[in-house]
């Protein structure tokens, strides 16, 4: 288990993007907005940035089977598993594509771009 307070956000994001690339589920200890802590196993499908500048992990929650968003700054600890994804991602519907409060940052990566380079490219795009 990795504790996010012992590593940089870039390191955490790099490991989560690598899990996404390899389609490995991740168990997270997450602090909700109300301050309660929960443990979830998720299957990451996307990393986005909100209008407020928060980095969000969009993932299928294995407990509920629903697509959820998790703020990276609220992830307290995580474990990347060696198994594969098991939840089938639902087709994008009109409701998902009209999500309010999220900014889209278009970033193009070379096909073989490693996760660490993608994090740096994303950070540069956000800073612009």
N, C-alpha and C positions, 0 to 999 in steps of 0.2 A: 504494500500500500504506500502510495506517495502522498505526502502532505503538501498542499499548495503553499503553505506559509514557509516552507523550506526550499522553495524554488521560485524562479522568476515566472511571470505570466507567459513569457516567450517559451520557456521550457515546458510549461504545462500545455500551452496551445500546440506546441510541436508534437508532444506525445499524443494528444487527443486527435490531431490531424493524421498522425501515423496510424492510430487505431482506426480512423475512418478509412484511410487508404487500404488497410488490410482487412477491413470489415470485421474487426474484433470488438465485441461488446465491452463496455466499461461500467464498473460499479462505482458510483459516486456517493459521497456524503455531502449533502446539499443543505444549505440554510435557506429556508423559505423567507418570503417578505415579512411574515409575521414573527420571525425569529426562531421558529421551530426547526429542528433538524430532521432530515429524512435520508434514508439510504435507498437508492434506486439503481437498477441495472438498465442501461440505455444502449441503444444502437444508433450511433451518430450518423446523420445524413447530410449535415451542412453546418457551416460556421458563418454567421452573419453579424452585422453591426447595427445596433438600434440607432434611432435619431439622437438619443441621449449620449451615444458614444460607447455604450456597453457592448462587449463582445458576447454574443449568444451562441450556444450550441443547440442546434435543432436536432432532436433525436426522438426515436420511438422509445417509449417507456415500456419495458417488458411487463411490468405489473398491470398496467391499464390497457396496453396495446394502442395507445394514442400518441400522436406526434406532440411533443412538448418542447418548450424553450427553457434553457438553463443558462443563467448568467454565469460567466466564467469566474467572476470575482466572488460568487457565493458557493463555489465548489471548494469544500474544505479538504477533501482527500479523494483519491481515486485509485482504482486498480484496473489495469487493462488485462482482459482475459485472452486466452489463446484459442478459444472456440470461435465459431462463425456466427453471423447474424441468423436469427430464426424467424423474426417477425417480417411479414411481407409489408412493404411500404405501400400505403394506399395511393391510388392515383391522385394527382393534384386536381383539386376541384376549385371552383370559383371562389369559395370562401377563403381557402388557403392563399390564393394569389392576390387577394385584396387585403392582406394583413395591414393594419394601421399601425403607425409608429415605428416602422422599420425602414432603414435606409438601405438602398442597394449600392454596393460598391463593386463595380466591374473590374476585375483584375485578371489579366491573361497570364498564364504560366506556360513555360515550355512543357512538352509532354512528359519528359523525364525529370521534371523539377522536384528535388527532394523537399520533404516537409519543412526543414529548417529554412530553406530558401524561400518557400511560399510564405512562411510567417513574416520574414523580413520584407518581402514584396507587399504583403497585406499591410504591415505597419507603415511602410512608406506611402501607400495609397491613402491610408487613414490620416496621415499627417498632412497630406496635400489639401 
